[in-house]
Amino acid sequence: MQRVKTPLQLLIASALHHHRHHHQGSRSVGIIGAPFSNGQPRDGVQFGPDVIRAEGLVSKLQAQGCVVKDYGNLSFEEVPADEPVGRVKHARAVGGANRKLSEAVRAAKRDGHTAVVLGGDHSLAIGSVHGHAEVVGELSLVWVDAHADINTPLSTPTGNMHGQPVSLLLHELRAKIPLLPNFSWMTSCVSAKHLVYIGLRDLDPEEHYILKLAGVKAFSMTEVDALGVGRVMEEACDFLSERGAERPIHLSYDVDALDPNVTPATGTPVMGGLTYREGVYIAEYLGKTGLLSAVDVVEVNPLRVGTEKELRSTASVAVDILLGCFGRMRAGNHPPDFCVPDA
């Protein structure tokens, strides 16, 4: 008896057919460095973009057939530390940096690239997702993280804005967001029904309530353990494809989604995370859909480790995640026009 294909399987089949005619080498990647750290209290995350590049990101993408434009690092205005707005810390600096990042992502998308944002802390997803949506319209957001980052400025227990970006992005939480300085440019741009979390394992009670209130689809590490990452990705993409099969995907990937044994150089590590294989598989799977349109890789912090080996390990995993997004398969690759030379 012939098995009926799921919406996601049909989507992948279509994408693979497309790639047979428009091979991996036609993938155009625009890299934007965002050396920003004011969304959280730990120094060092601003060095993340250069650390990731130093592991050979550009040359490795080019070697697998991508056309790469590196826009370099954004330069953010120095904003004097201001008084918290309610509980929110550094709102003015975070708002200004994200406005600039939104503009940069818009430019990269209008140049025809899949935008890659190298962070920096995860508050940068505000500008990255906003800029992406300004160009492509409604999109699907896949948030890979140990943390939900969905506290509102009124619910946050810490005031750190790297724990709040999703609340600012969601239409459903717009009424819960007070006016913040330097955020007049910002509008919500993602529907909760187009958001999927993967890897959650450290949520504040307030965040757990908000997830239930907004009806967000979330796969915690409990689901990853129970179902396996393959089933999780099938269900996640089936969920998204049922709500808009051709909707562009924005992947926002915090390296603390992986276990600290895999990515130790990060600011808020939580035990029990994704393995290397699970973390890379997520990227490979989304890359296969043919819909991946922008990627953030954030929270690499070289000052949070004691050895060069730990730092290079974390940066190398960040690079492997991006290579997986753009076609590298662990089963092996070869160019479409490759042939074995005659003797």
ZAMARGU-4260 file (C-alpha; in steps of 0.2 Angstrom, whole numbers, plus 5000, padded with zeros to 4 digits):
<rodrens>
0) 5000/5000/5000 | 5007/5017/4995 | 5011/5028/5009 | 5003/5046/5008 | 5016/5059/5009
5) 5014/5073/5022 | 5014/5091/5017 | 5032/5093/5022 | 5038/5078/5012 | 5029/5085/4997
10) 5037/5102/5000 | 5055/5093/5001 | 5051/5084/4985 | 5047/5100/4976 | 5063/5108/4983
15) 5074/5094/4978 | 5067/5094/4961 | 5070/5113/4960 | 5088/5110/4966 | 5091/5097/4952
20) 5089/5112/4940 | 5096/5126/4951 | 5110/5117/4960 | 5118/5122/4977 | 5131/5133/4969
25) 5117/5146/4965 | 5114/5149/4984 | 5119/5167/4988 | 5123/5171/5006 | 5125/5188/5013
30) 5134/5188/5030 | 5131/5202/5042 | 5141/5204/5058 | 5132/5211/5073 | 5145/5214/5087
35) 5132/5219/5100 | 5131/5214/5119 | 5120/5226/5128 | 5105/5214/5128 | 5113/5204/5142
40) 5126/5207/5156 | 5141/5197/5151 | 5155/5205/5141 | 5163/5196/5126 | 5148/5191/5115
45) 5152/5206/5104 | 5167/5196/5098 | 5156/5182/5092 | 5155/5187/5073 | 5174/5188/5071
50) 5177/5171/5081 | 5164/5162/5069 | 5173/5170/5054 | 5190/5165/5060 | 5184/5147/5059
55) 5184/5148/5040 | 5165/5152/5038 | 5167/5161/5021 | 5179/5149/5013 | 5170/5134/5018
60) 5153/5141/5011 | 5162/5145/4995 | 5170/5127/4994 | 5152/5120/4995 | 5146/5130/4980
65) 5139/5146/4989 | 5141/5163/4982 | 5146/5173/4998 | 5145/5192/5001 | 5152/5197/5018
70) 5145/5214/5022 | 5157/5215/5037 | 5152/5220/5055 | 5139/5234/5058 | 5146/5248/5069
75) 5134/5252/5083 | 5132/5269/5091 | 5139/5270/5109 | 5124/5274/5120 | 5127/5279/5138
80) 5120/5267/5150 | 5102/5274/5154 | 5091/5271/5169 | 5080/5255/5166 | 5063/5258/5159
85) 5053/5249/5171 | 5062/5232/5172 | 5070/5234/5155 | 5089/5237/5154 | 5098/5246/5140
90) 5082/5248/5130 | 5089/5263/5120 | 5105/5254/5115 | 5095/5238/5110 | 5082/5248/5100
95) 5095/5258/5091 | 5106/5243/5087 | 5091/5233/5080 | 5085/5247/5069 | 5102/5247/5061
100) 5102/5228/5059 | 5084/5228/5052 | 5090/5240/5038 | 5105/5229/5035 | 5095/5213/5033
105) 5083/5222/5022 | 5098/5227/5011 | 5105/5209/5010 | 5088/5202/5006 | 5085/5215/4992
110) 5102/5211/4985 | 5095/5193/4983 | 5104/5184/4997 | 5099/5173/5011 | 5104/5184/5025
115) 5115/5177/5039 | 5117/5187/5055 | 5132/5183/5066 | 5129/5189/5084 | 5131/5196/5096
120) 5117/5192/5109 | 5100/5186/5105 | 5091/5203/5107 | 5097/5205/5089 | 5084/5194/5083
125) 5072/5209/5085 | 5080/5218/5070 | 5085/5203/5060 | 5067/5195/5059 | 5059/5213/5057
130) 5071/5217/5042 | 5068/5200/5035 | 5049/5202/5036 | 5049/5219/5029 | 5055/5212/5013
135) 5047/5195/5012 | 5031/5198/5021 | 5023/5185/5033 | 5036/5172/5037 | 5039/5156/5048
140) 5051/5158/5063 | 5060/5143/5070 | 5068/5147/5086 | 5082/5135/5092 | 5086/5139/5110
145) 5087/5133/5128 | 5077/5148/5132 | 5060/5154/5126 | 5066/5173/5125 | 5047/5177/5126
150) 5046/5188/5142 | 5038/5204/5140 | 5046/5220/5146 | 5033/5219/5160 | 5035/5201/5165
155) 5054/5199/5163 | 5062/5195/5180 | 5080/5201/5175 | 5077/5215/5163 | 5089/5208/5150
160) 5082/5211/5133 | 5090/5195/5126 | 5076/5186/5135 | 5063/5197/5127 | 5064/5197/5108
165) 5050/5185/5104 | 5038/5195/5113 | 5041/5211/5103 | 5040/5201/5087 | 5023/5192/5090
170) 5007/5200/5084 | 4998/5191/5098 | 5008/5200/5112 | 5008/5217/5104 | 4996/5224/5118
175) 5007/5218/5131 | 5022/5228/5125 | 5024/5246/5133 | 5032/5260/5124 | 5051/5259/5124
180) 5064/5272/5119 | 5072/5269/5102 | 5058/5257/5097 | 5046/5268/5088 | 5052/5260/5071
185) 5047/5243/5078 | 5031/5234/5073 | 5026/5216/5077 | 5029/5205/5062 | 5026/5186/5066
190) 5011/5176/5070 | 5011/5164/5085 | 5004/5151/5073 | 5020/5153/5062 | 5032/5150/5076
195) 5040/5134/5082 | 5053/5132/5096 | 5065/5118/5097 | 5077/5113/5112 | 5068/5122/5126
200) 5073/5117/5144 | 5075/5133/5155 | 5059/5143/5155 | 5054/5156/5168 | 5036/5153/5175
205) 5031/5169/5166 | 5037/5162/5149 | 5028/5146/5152 | 5012/5155/5155 | 5015/5166/5139
210) 5018/5151/5128 | 5002/5143/5133 | 4992/5160/5132 | 4998/5163/5114 | 4996/5145/5109
215) 5014/5143/5103 | 5021/5126/5096 | 5036/5121/5106 | 5047/5105/5106 | 5056/5105/5123
220) 5071/5093/5126 | 5058/5081/5133 | 5050/5080/5116 | 5067/5078/5108 | 5071/5064/5119
225) 5054/5056/5117 | 5052/5058/5098 | 5070/5059/5092 | 5076/5074/5082 | 5070/5067/5065
230) 5052/5066/5071 | 5053/5083/5079 | 5058/5091/5063 | 5045/5082/5053 | 5031/5088/5065
235) 5038/5105/5066 | 5039/5108/5047 | 5022/5099/5044 | 5015/5111/5057 | 5022/5126/5048
240) 5018/5120/5030 | 5000/5117/5035 | 4999/5136/5039 | 5008/5142/5023 | 5018/5130/5012
245) 5028/5143/5003 | 5031/5154/5018 | 5050/5159/5019 | 5058/5152/5035 | 5069/5162/5047
250) 5080/5151/5058 | 5086/5160/5074 | 5099/5149/5082 | 5106/5152/5099 | 5121/5141/5102
255) 5116/5137/5120 | 5102/5126/5112 | 5116/5113/5111 | 5123/5105/5127 | 5137/5115/5135
260) 5149/5100/5132 | 5147/5104/5113 | 5146/5123/5114 | 5154/5129/5130 | 5158/5147/5124
265) 5141/5154/5128 | 5134/5166/5141 | 5119/5156/5148 | 5123/5137/5146 | 5111/5124/5152
270) 5114/5106/5154 | 5104/5093/5144 | 5104/5101/5127 | 5105/5095/5109 | 5120/5084/5104
275) 5131/5090/5090 | 5122/5078/5078 | 5105/5084/5083 | 5110/5102/5082 | 5117/5100/5064
280) 5102/5089/5058 | 5090/5103/5062 | 5100/5115/5051 | 5101/5102/5037 | 5083/5098/5038
285) 5078/5116/5036 | 5090/5119/5022 | 5082/5104/5012 | 5065/5113/5012 | 5071/5126/5000
290) 5062/5139/5010 | 5076/5145/5022 | 5078/5163/5019 | 5087/5170/5034 | 5098/5163/5048
295) 5104/5170/5065 | 5118/5162/5074 | 5120/5170/5091 | 5127/5170/5109 | 5145/5164/5105
300) 5155/5172/5119 | 5174/5169/5119 | 5176/5176/5136 | 5166/5162/5144 | 5178/5148/5142
305) 5195/5145/5149 | 5204/5136/5134 | 5207/5140/5116 | 5200/5122/5112 | 5183/5126/5120
310) 5182/5142/5110 | 5187/5134/5094 | 5175/5120/5097 | 5160/5132/5099 | 5165/5142/5084
315) 5167/5126/5074 | 5150/5120/5078 | 5142/5137/5074 | 5151/5136/5057 | 5144/5118/5054
320) 5127/5123/5058 | 5128/5136/5044 | 5136/5124/5032 | 5121/5112/5036 | 5109/5126/5032
325) 5117/5129/5015 | 5118/5111/5008 | 5132/5102/5016 | 5127/5084/5020 | 5136/5073/5031
330) 5134/5058/5019 | 5145/5068/5007 | 5143/5081/4993 | 5149/5083/4975 | 5146/5097/4963
335) 5132/5094/4950 | 5145/5094/4935 | 5158/5083/4944 | 5164/5068/4935 | 5178/5055/4937
340) 5193/5059/4926 | 5197/5045/4913 | 5213/5035/4915
</rodrens>
